[in-house]
Amino acid sequence: MSVDERPTTEDRPSRGGTSNAVPALGRRELTRWFWRQLTSMRTALFLLLLLAIAAIPGSLVPQRGVDARAVEAYFLDHPKSAPILDDLGFFSVYSSPWFSAVYLLLMVSLIGCILPRSFVYFRALRARPPRAPRNFSRLPASASFETDRSPEEVVTAARSVLRRSRVDVVDRDGVHEVSAEKGFLREAGNLVFHVSIVVVLIGVAIGTLFGYRGSVMVTDDGGQFANSLTQYDEFSAGALFTNGDLPPFALTLDKMTARFQPFGSQQAGAPREFRAQGTYTSEPGSAEKPFDITVNHPLSIGSTSVYLVGQGYAPVLKVTDSKGDVVFDDAVPFLPADATYTSNGILKVPDAQPEQLGFQGFFLPTAAEQNGVSISVHPAAANPLLSFNVWHGDLGLDDGTPQSVFILDKSDMTQYKEDGKNLRISLAPGQTADLPDGGTIEFVEVAQFARFQISSAPLVKVPLIGIIAGLIGLMVSLTVKPRRTWIRTRRDGSRTVVDVAVLDRVPRDDLPADLDDFLERLKDSLTHTDERVQA
């Protein structure tokens, strides 16, 4: 036989004529093995860690459901990496398939882990304490002493000392054995902690699936908002949310107060107060009620909360076209771009004749010149200045494609020029400028806007309750000592020999000291028993 013809390991019969091949797992065995791996505590902890890691991108990268404009700005600042992150779902982390998969696996793993442990725990509650081992000296802490008291009196004294434990007494041929066990609250606290995690996961899932969140800017010149989908600037909702779930409330903003640290102070320009005041109706036809919203103190209307999350300036502008018709007369929100509230804004005038007009510019609350450039030196509107570039042509609003109110489509527009340079219009409140087509633009006054975040999450208090219960359960599981105590008594001549042993189900360094304390209390109880008998 040549070398190449030697039998392989698979061809060789094993000793005894049996095969060494391990039989393949069937479908049932494989499913059982997978379920056991999934519902193990190790897997649950790994999935919990994986969920925490998966949530990190949601804190580092702007999310569409929270701030869509920040996502747009991220695309402009990172044109190469943003599309890749978008394909991976990093701008919608909490609704991405991979985050949802980890979320569901963690919930299934915890439930599959908790249920068997609960059955074992309830059986242990009804079970008798374990019998005493034969050799106490093999246990971590044991001791022995002699007393004149009878075994029955020792048992009675032991019962009084172990009154907080579950006690079982056995008499075998004159040898009395006392078995005691306590600390069942430890496992109860452990179960409560794990159940609380499931409660938090379920509460968050229900709030995400049925809840919604949106933002809207309302000016303080009597601006109104009705809770309908068309009035939101940004809106996102869960997969099971329907438009009919929106509560029919409406609000009117009468005053937006923004106070900043004045000039001359150490923290000049630092915000000191943001307050939105007005009225609201919870449903059509109901009586108006006042509201006063400040930061972290929202307005609650049923299950919906209205938060004040931003503030800015909204110059009131009036535009007339070449025919003298007023084609625009309203406040235009400008978005703050820095700490001094240098703000950027867009004005679109589609009704202007003969051509549509587009204005793009900036607003300076407290304007000042620095090296020949106008800047804002303070966020308060002490010296307002509005500056615009002007375009004319087609705004692109008639083709049915939705546009952001903060983006000006200049593809079919031409910028006005003056003396060969781009036309720049600068206005202070009360000033009017002429447009090259014969129209005018007037800066009427400075108004303010409030940016509200309106959100609703059903069962929003459930995660909070789960967290509180989890903390209580964790503290109980860390402080309660699950301990077993055994006492064996037997007569040796005229005296009684008492053997004592204790065992902690969780290893601790204080076990010998606790044994000494128990012996002291047991002997003290025997002494008091003796005194009562003599009395």
Residue, then its C-alpha position, 0 to 999 in steps of 0.5 A: m500500500s502506498v502512502d497515499e492509500r493509507p486509510t484516513t482517520e474517518d475510515r479507521p474503526s474505533r476500538g470495540g467496533t463503534s464509531n467515534a463520530v459525534p452525532a449531529l444535533g437535530r433541529r429540536e436539540l439545536t433549537r433547545w441549545f440556542w434557547r439556552q444560550l440566548t436566555s443565559m444571564r451571560t448573554a443578557l449582560f452581553l446584550l445589555l452592554l451591546l445596547a449601551i454601545a449601540a446607543i453611543p452614536g445617537s449621542l455623538v451624531p445628530q438625529r433626524g427625529v430630534d434636530a433635522r436641521a442639524v443633520e442637514a448641516y452635518f451633511l454640508d460639513h461632512p459631504k464624504s462621511a455623511p452618506i456612509l453614516d446615513d446608510l448605516g442608520f447613524f442619523s436614526v439610531y434608535s429606529s435602525p434595524w440593528f438597534s431594534a434587533v439588539y433591543l428585541l434580543l435583550m428583551v427576549s433574553l431577559i424574559g427567558c432568564i427571569l421566568p425559570r428563576s422565578f419558578v425556582y425562587f417560589r419553589a425555594l420559598r415553600a421548601r424546608p431548609p436543607r438538612a445539616p451536613r454531617n461534618f460541620s468542620r468542613l464549612p467556612a465557619s463552625a464552633s462548638f460549646e457545652t452547656d448545662r441546659s438540655p437539648e430541648e432548651v437549646v432548641t428553644a433558645a435557638r428558635s428565639v435567636l433565629r426568629r427572623s429565619r425559617v426554622d426546621v427542627v429534626d430529632r434523630d435518636g436523641v440528637h436534635e438538629v435545627s436548620a435555619e435559612k434566611g435572606f430570601l429577599r436577596e433573590a427577590g431583589n435580584l428578580v425585581f432588578h431584572v424585571s425592572i429592566v424589562v419594564v423599562l424596555i417595554g415602556v420605552a418601546i411603547g412610547t417609541l412606537f405610539g409616540y410622536r415628537g415635533s418642533v415648531m417656531v411661533t412668533d410673539d406677535g400673537g402667533q398661533f399654532a394648532n396641533s395638526l401635522t401641516q403646522y409642524d416644522e419638523f415631525s417624527a412619529g413611531a411606527l404605530f402612530t396615526n395622525g388621528d392620535l394628535p390631540p386637538f389643542a391650540l396655543t397663542l404666543d403673546k410674549m417671549t421674554a429673553r434676558f441676557q447678562p448685560f454689558g460690563s458684567q463678568q459673563a456679559g451675554a450669558p442667558r439668564e431667563f427664557r419665558a414664553q407666555g400666552t394662552y391655549t385651548s385643550e380642544p375646540g370650543s373649550a375655554e382659554k387658559p394661560f400658560d407660562i413655559t420656562v426651560n425644563h418646565p413644560l406645558s402639559i396638555g393631557s399626555t402631550s408636553v410642550y417644551l421651550v427649547g429655543q428662542g430667536y429673533a423674527p424681524v417683521l418685514k413688509v415687501t411691495d412689488s413694482k405695482g405697489d401691491v403689498v405681497f408680504d407682511d409678516a415676521v420672518p424667523f432668523l436662526p441663531a448661529d452663535a452665542t451673540y445671536t448672529s442669525n441667518g434667514i431666508l425670505k421668499v416672496p412668490d407673489a411678487q410681480p413681475e418676478q418672484l423675489g428671494f432674500q438671503g441675509f443675516f440679522l445682528p441683534t447688537a450691531a457693531e463694526q470690527n475691522g470694517v465688518s459688521i458683527s453682533v457683540h451681544p445677544a440682546a436686541a440693543n442695535p438691530l441690523l438686517s442685511f440682505n442679498v436679493w435674487h429674482g426669478d423662479l423660486g421653484l415652488d410651483d413644481g410641487t417639490p417641498q422646500s425648506v423655509f431656510i433654504l433658497d433655491k437659486s438655480d433659476m434665479t439671478q442676483y441683483k447687482e448694483d454698479g457691477k457688484n452684488l446688491r446688499i441691502s442693510l436696514a434698521p427698524g423703521q427703515t425702507a429700501d428700494l428694490p431694483d424692480g421698483g418695489t420696496i422692502e421695509f424693516v417694520e420692527v423686531a419680534q421674537f420667536a419661541r421654538f417649541q418641542i411638542s412630544s407625547a409618549p404613552l406610558v411615559k412614567v412606566p420607565l421611571i417606575g421601572i428605574i426606581a424599582g430596579l434601584i430598590g431591588l439592586m440595593v436589596s440584593l446587595t445588602v441582604k445576606p442569604r445565610r444558612t445556620w445549623i445547630r446540632t445538640r446531643r447529650d454527653g454525660s450530664r452536659t449538652v454539646v452544641d455544634v454550630a455552623v453557618l454558611d453564606r450562599v454569597p462568600r463574605d469576609d465577615l462570616p466568622a465575626d457573624l458566627d461569634d455574634f450568633l454564639e454570643r446571642l445564643k449563650d445569652s438566650l440560654t442564660h436568660t432561660d436559666e434565670r427565668v427557670q430559677a425565678 
